[in-house]
Amino acid sequence: MKKTIEFLKKLAAHNNREWFNEHKEEYLQVKGYVENFTQQLIDEIAKFEPEAAYLTPADCLYRIYRDTRFSSDKTPYKNHIGIYINPRGGKKSEFCGYYVHIEPGECLVAGGAWFPESPLLKIYRSEIYNNVEEYLDIINNPEFAASFKTYWQEPLKTAPKGFPKDWEHIDLLKPKSFVFAATLSDKEMESKDIVGKLTRLFKLLKPYDDFFNFTLEQHPELSVRTPKRR
């Protein structure tokens, strides 16, 4: 992983096509390593999420090339690598999985529902409202709470429509995104035991993902088709 982080540091400092093309061979070596790393993570997740066994690294890895068509930032490449291992449908599915973000100084592991569309967001809020004790048990679990914090939720300033403003747990319903993340230092990402460390974090995330996935299973029309099985 050290070479991957070193490459991303250099890419951030030289984010242009000329530099990238000159270092294409280095990028391809990093890409191969990340694909192998992703397969290792898939294999570990498959031990407690059997459906993950049908995924390939291609189902989980995001392209390093940025879509600049509608962005004021015209830098052509991402300064990070994103891996989203989603056992129930791959990276394009609305089901919740396990995200690994590799970026110098900004590495993290995350899970949960990332900015779901309005119909699904409303259903998730209702599920939390109707099963708040179960939800609180998950996020207040000592091991979970020690590792994970809320991440990029963009909460509403007031209660969402249809829910009582005076409900004691109303802040739980305000987020537009239900994601928890654990940050990792570059040194931790570069450690020999990184696969084992990430696997432990994935296992802590599983009950949180399961809470939303159980709900989505009741509304399959809001998910996307799963990838073909090998």
Secondary structure by P-SEA (a helix, b strand, c coil): caaaaaaaaaaaacccaaaaaaaaaaaaaaaaaaaaaaaaaaaaaaaccccccccccccccccccccccccccccccccbbbbbbcccccccccbbbbbbbbcccccccccccccccaaaaaaaaaaaaacaaaaaaaaacaaaaacccccccccccccccccccccccccccccccbbbbbbbccccccccaaaaaaaaaaaaaaaaaaaaaaaaaacccccccccccc
